[in-house]
């Protein structure tokens, strides 16, 4: 699963290259902060939530790859995690 997360991160950075330079920087910053935030806040053993984040990320990546998409926005979702 760790390989899937890293592959998704790299794909986001590759997709950002196809956008305008000023938007590319913003996308890279947003993607980086989102991945870092999730790496510190999500329990590594919570596989269901990680799989959900992967699916959501793949959908966002597909949208970003679209030539009609010029940028990416952030959506903060607070999820209470019970242990």
KEKE-3310 file (N, C-alpha, C; in steps of 0.2 Angstrom, whole numbers, plus 5000, padded with zeros to 4 digits):
npx = (5004:5010:5018:5008:5004:5015:5017:5005:5008:5019:5013:5004:5013:5019:5008:5006:5016:5010:5003:5000:5015:5014:5003:5007:5016:5008:5000:5009:5013:5001:4998:5009:5008:4996:4998:5009:5002:4992:5000:5005:4993:4985:4982:4993:4989:4976:4969:4957:4953:4965:4964:4952:4957:4966:4958:4950:4961:4965:4954:4954:4966:4964:4955:4963:4972:4964:4963:4955:4955:4962:4968:4969:4960:4959:4951:4946:4943:4937:4939:4934:4943:4941:4949)
npy = (4994:5006:5008:5011:5023:5032:5031:5037:5050:5054:5053:5064:5075:5073:5076:5089:5096:5098:5109:5127:5137:5145:5140:5127:5127:5130:5119:5109:5112:5111:5098:5092:5097:5091:5077:5076:5080:5070:5059:5061:5062:5051:5035:5022:5009:5010:5004:5004:5018:5023:5017:5023:5036:5034:5031:5043:5052:5046:5050:5063:5065:5061:5071:5082:5078:5081:5091:5102:5106:5118:5120:5115:5112:5113:5102:5101:5088:5083:5069:5059:5048:5033:5022)
npz = (5000:5003:4992:4983:4988:4986:4973:4968:4973:4965:4953:4954:4954:4942:4934:4937:4930:4917:4918:4919:4923:4935:4941:4942:4953:4963:4964:4966:4979:4986:4985:4991:5004:5008:5007:5017:5028:5029:5031:5044:5052:5050:5055:5053:5052:5049:5037:5029:5029:5023:5010:5006:5005:4995:4984:4983:4980:4967:4960:4960:4954:4941:4937:4937:4927:4916:4902:4902:4915:4925:4938:4955:4970:4988:4999:5015:5026:5041:5050:5063:5072:5079:5090)
capx = (5000:5015:5020:5003:5004:5021:5016:5000:5011:5023:5009:5002:5019:5020:5002:5007:5020:5007:4999:5004:5020:5012:4998:5011:5019:5003:4998:5014:5013:4995:4999:5014:5005:4990:5001:5012:4996:4989:5005:5006:4987:4981:4985:4996:4985:4969:4969:4951:4954:4970:4961:4948:4961:4969:4953:4949:4966:4965:4949:4957:4972:4960:4952:4969:4975:4960:4965:4950:4956:4968:4971:4967:4958:4960:4945:4948:4938:4939:4936:4936:4946:4941:4953)
capy = (5000:5012:5009:5015:5030:5035:5031:5042:5056:5055:5055:5071:5079:5073:5079:5096:5098:5100:5115:5134:5138:5148:5135:5121:5128:5130:5112:5105:5114:5109:5090:5090:5098:5086:5071:5077:5081:5064:5055:5062:5062:5045:5029:5018:5003:5011:5002:5006:5025:5024:5015:5028:5042:5033:5031:5050:5054:5044:5053:5070:5065:5060:5077:5086:5077:5083:5097:5107:5108:5123:5120:5110:5116:5109:5101:5098:5084:5081:5063:5057:5041:5029:5016)
capz = (5000:5003:4985:4979:4990:4983:4965:4967:4974:4959:4947:4955:4952:4934:4931:4938:4925:4911:4919:4919:4928:4942:4944:4944:4959:4968:4964:4970:4986:4989:4985:4996:5011:5009:5008:5023:5033:5030:5034:5051:5055:5048:5058:5047:5052:5047:5030:5026:5028:5018:5004:5004:5003:4988:4979:4982:4976:4960:4956:4959:4949:4934:4936:4936:4921:4911:4899:4904:4922:4926:4944:4960:4976:4993:5003:5022:5029:5047:5052:5070:5071:5085:5091)
cpx = (5004:5017:5015:5003:5009:5020:5010:5003:5015:5019:5006:5007:5020:5014:5003:5011:5016:5003:5003:5009:5018:5007:5001:5014:5014:5000:5003:5014:5007:4996:5004:5011:5000:4993:5005:5007:4993:4994:5006:4999:4984:4986:4987:4992:4978:4968:4963:4951:4959:4968:4956:4952:4964:4964:4951:4955:4967:4960:4951:4962:4969:4957:4958:4972:4971:4963:4961:4951:4963:4971:4968:4966:4959:4953:4947:4942:4941:4935:4939:4938:4946:4946:4951)
cpy = (5006:5013:5013:5022:5034:5036:5037:5049:5058:5057:5062:5076:5079:5077:5087:5100:5101:5106:5121:5134:5140:5143:5128:5121:5127:5123:5108:5106:5111:5101:5088:5091:5093:5079:5071:5077:5074:5059:5055:5061:5055:5039:5024:5011:5004:5010:5005:5014:5027:5022:5020:5034:5041:5033:5039:5053:5053:5048:5061:5071:5065:5067:5082:5085:5079:5090:5103:5110:5112:5123:5115:5114:5111:5108:5098:5095:5082:5074:5061:5049:5038:5023:5011)
cpz = (5000:4996:4981:4981:4986:4976:4964:4968:4968:4953:4948:4952:4945:4931:4931:4933:4918:4912:4919:4924:4935:4945:4946:4951:4965:4969:4968:4977:4989:4990:4990:5003:5012:5011:5015:5029:5034:5033:5041:5055:5055:5051:5052:5047:5050:5039:5026:5024:5022:5011:5001:5001:4996:4983:4977:4978:4969:4956:4955:4954:4942:4932:4934:4929:4915:4908:4901:4911:4922:4932:4949:4966:4982:4997:5010:5025:5036:5049:5059:5069:5078:5085:5095)
residu = (UNK:UNK:UNK:UNK:UNK:UNK:UNK:UNK:UNK:UNK:UNK:UNK:UNK:UNK:UNK:UNK:UNK:UNK:UNK:UNK:UNK:UNK:UNK:UNK:UNK:UNK:UNK:UNK:UNK:UNK:UNK:UNK:UNK:UNK:UNK:UNK:UNK:UNK:UNK:UNK:UNK:UNK:UNK:UNK:UNK:UNK:UNK:UNK:UNK:UNK:UNK:UNK:UNK:UNK:UNK:UNK:UNK:UNK:UNK:UNK:UNK:UNK:UNK:UNK:UNK:UNK:UNK:UNK:UNK:UNK:UNK:UNK:UNK:UNK:UNK:UNK:UNK:UNK:UNK:UNK:UNK:UNK:UNK)
# end
